[in-house]
Amino acid sequence: MSIFDDIIKNIERGREGLNEGLPMGFNRLVEYLPNIQQGTYYLTGASAKVGKTSFVDDAFMYNPFDYLKNNKDSNITLDIDYFSYEIEKKIKITKGISRALWKNTGLIADVNTILSRGRNYCEDELFNQILKYKTYFDELEDIVTIHDMPDNATGIYKYLINKAKSNGKLLTRVIGKSNEGIEIKRFDKYIPNEPNKYWIVVNNVELEVNDTIETNLKTELYLEYGELNEYDGQISLGNVSVRPTPPLFVQSPNPFNTSGYFTGEIALNVSNGIFKNQVANNNYVEGDSIDFNTVIPKKIKQKDFFMSIIKMFNLYIQPDENNDKNLLIEPREDFYNNTIVDWSDKLDNSQVIEFLPMAAIDSKEYLYKYKDDKDYYNDLYTATWNESYGQRKKEINNEFLKNTNKTELIFSPTPLVGQLDQDRIIPSIKKYDENNGQARTESNIRILYYGGLKSCNSIWEHRGSLVSSTFNTTYPYAGHFDDPYTPTLDINFGLTKEIYYDDTFYPITLTNNNLFNKYYSKFIEEITDVNSKIVNAYFYLTPGDIKTLSFKKQYYFNGSYFRLNKIENYNPSNPVTKCEFLKIKLATVFQPTTAIINGGTGVLAGENTPLYQSGMIQHSNNNIINSESVRAFGSNNHIDASAKNVSIIGSNNYVTAGSENVTINGNNNLVSGAKNVSLINTDNTEVINSNISYINNEIQGTGTIRTVNINARVLESVRTYLIDTSAANVTLTFPTTATYGKIWIFKKLHSSHQAIINAGTNLIDGASTYTMTAAYDTVELQWDGDTYNIISTK
């Protein structure tokens, strides 16, 4: 059967309702995960102690089991293998009893209470409730096999593969043959004996500090810089005895220092083989010194880095006569001086002086640029202008020349980007993914000019890791300009055709003091002038001439001034030496100028000034995104340019000017200038007030569940109150006012005494109080801005 036939068969199953899957029990989650599907791998990950195991237990064990228990006419059967190496099976089922008690009766009893650990005690009432669940958990045990004994990956694999073979067919396909002619087979697909059987395998493994891991290692030690070293002894890493099976990767901030993730020791007895040490990124905090070598990207060679700096500033290099370990480095115009050496009497007039046109050996086009990169703004600029950001091209007026002389750096350009609601200008390296959201991206190495602290019109908070937070009205600026609004230098080679900020906050006065103009323009003008020549002549040179030789000086002979370029094959026994000089027209020294730009209408020293562009685009599916701090998944969503921190999953939603911190999961909603708004599973809703949440089209207040047994004030941070009246009457008093639309639920847990809801200075459906007398009485109340309304009772 072909792949297409398999797909058609699966489509037909879906049309018959057989692909609906097993519900996980989370109604909001099903919008993103269409129930538990056969042949699907689900990975749950999060920080420690946030509820991963509880979520997995509910989603992949209890809720599927409950669904089939309540739908006995379903043709689906269930088989669960739960590998629980974190929690033994008895404790896991005890936790399940705690879950059942809360879900069905509202009783709160943790494992310690159920098992009467420490000062906790399982009272008769609780014990009698627990006994009611014997049948439930006996039936669960018929379906769920909990594996809590130590095992390894091989043991788990053998168990699962044998069980799979006993319940279906494992089909393989031949993908080739070995050198010995033996067929090489790979897994193709699995055909179960019972197509409607769901076999769920849960593997819950968590390693804690001081866990013991044992494996074997045969290794040679490769250090960080790739040097092979012999190693004999131990490496102390943590309080775990490790004999790893290769390949072993130890990953920590500093694996040879116990200040990393480990707090004790690991002993590695290394004999031979390969040991690879992968060090994670270090985290820097205030006051730390940063080793420059650690922040240069991998695969950057010293010579390439150094040569790019030389190319940027057209640097000339010569050895230091007084210290052979020093190099003297300076820009071309600083390298040459006006000292004149007269070699007229050294010229061999018996030989012809050769004059060659310099332009004849050069190119028609001289291109100076940074290396192209694929981040959003570089791509946008290149697609718009068919050139690299910040490049400079100089064409020579000579129709006989064809070649291009390209000077390219290893660095990539970094466009500056404005922020819509404040005046900070930020160098930007980012991508926009296919779902219209900002995303980090790998990038080529960059080089920026640090312009120091710049003032800004909005206060921002610096949250320190070692010091308290500070609020600032200046920000550290770096970019290709030394200042984004009034630059005096530019480390691009030339003016760009557009910039991604404008003069909303301040006038922009740009400079033409860029790399090309400052370091190359005079050079290019001189070597490409029609009167510039390469001159070859022969001179009588003594050892003293060679000793005092300098390429920095000017040399005079034959009635003109020249610059020495090359000496060929000097031999003291035959002092007539061929020398190559440059006879050039001295060009005008570059003088920088500035001009106020007006979004492309100005001119700066003969060049058009840049256009103002926002850098924003209309993404796919007609989502109009005018701000960088928004994401939209869906179609026809419109977000105003001033809206900040907006996330949308859905279609035809509008977020207007001034809105902030908006989350929408739904369709056809309108948020008009409101802040802190959440619309979850909500459609066709208009929000004009801030601090509003809707879930399933129902307005919510923020909150949690709280059990109370004494008089207290009602808090907005609580959603549901469980009122324990076993000892006395309990009165809960409402605040004078609350968030518009806030909902509370009150439930009385015991039959004795009364639970009284006091409206305070307001009313509850016209009364000052609402009283509950029976066990499990429940009332739902909502604040409409004037009074508390009874929404439902039970």
Secondary structure as UniProt FT lines:
FT   HELIX           3..15
FT   TURN            16..19
FT   TURN            27..28
FT   HELIX           29..31
FT   TURN            38..39
FT   TURN            48..49
FT   HELIX           52..57
FT   HELIX           58..62
FT   HELIX           63..70
FT   TURN            72..73
FT   STRAND          77..84
FT   HELIX           89..105
FT   HELIX           111..114
FT   TURN            115..116
FT   TURN            118..119
FT   HELIX           124..131
FT   TURN            132..133
FT   HELIX           134..143
FT   STRAND          144..147
FT   HELIX           153..166
FT   STRAND          168..177
FT   TURN            179..180
FT   STRAND          183..192
FT   TURN            195..196
FT   STRAND          197..204
FT   TURN            209..210
FT   STRAND          221..222
FT   TURN            224..225
FT   STRAND          228..229
FT   STRAND          240..241
FT   STRAND          249..252
FT   TURN            255..256
FT   TURN            258..259
FT   STRAND          266..267
FT   STRAND          275..279
FT   TURN            286..287
FT   HELIX           292..295
FT   TURN            298..299
FT   HELIX           302..313
FT   STRAND          315..320
FT   TURN            321..322
FT   STRAND          323..331
FT   HELIX           332..335
FT   STRAND          340..342
FT   HELIX           344..346
FT   TURN            349..350
FT   STRAND          354..357
FT   HELIX           358..361
FT   STRAND          365..369
FT   HELIX           376..385
FT   TURN            389..390
FT   STRAND          392..395
FT   TURN            399..400
FT   STRAND          404..408
FT   STRAND          416..419
FT   TURN            420..421
FT   STRAND          422..427
FT   STRAND          431..432
FT   TURN            434..435
FT   STRAND          438..439
FT   STRAND          449..462
FT   STRAND          470..479
FT   STRAND          498..500
FT   STRAND          509..511
FT   HELIX           515..519
FT   HELIX           521..528
FT   TURN            530..531
FT   STRAND          533..540
FT   HELIX           543..547
FT   TURN            551..552
FT   STRAND          554..557
FT   TURN            558..559
FT   STRAND          560..568
FT   TURN            572..573
FT   STRAND          576..583
FT   STRAND          594..596
FT   STRAND          603..604
FT   TURN            605..606
FT   STRAND          607..608
FT   STRAND          611..612
FT   HELIX           620..622
FT   STRAND          624..625
FT   TURN            628..629
FT   STRAND          630..633
FT   STRAND          638..639
FT   TURN            641..642
FT   STRAND          644..649
FT   STRAND          654..655
FT   TURN            657..658
FT   STRAND          660..665
FT   STRAND          670..671
FT   STRAND          675..680
FT   STRAND          686..687
FT   STRAND          692..695
FT   TURN            696..697
FT   STRAND          698..700
FT   STRAND          704..708
FT   STRAND          712..713
FT   TURN            716..717
FT   STRAND          718..723
FT   STRAND          730..733
FT   TURN            740..741
FT   STRAND          743..748
FT   STRAND          755..758
FT   TURN            760..761
FT   TURN            765..766
FT   STRAND          769..772
FT   TURN            775..776
FT   STRAND          778..783
FT   STRAND          788..793
//
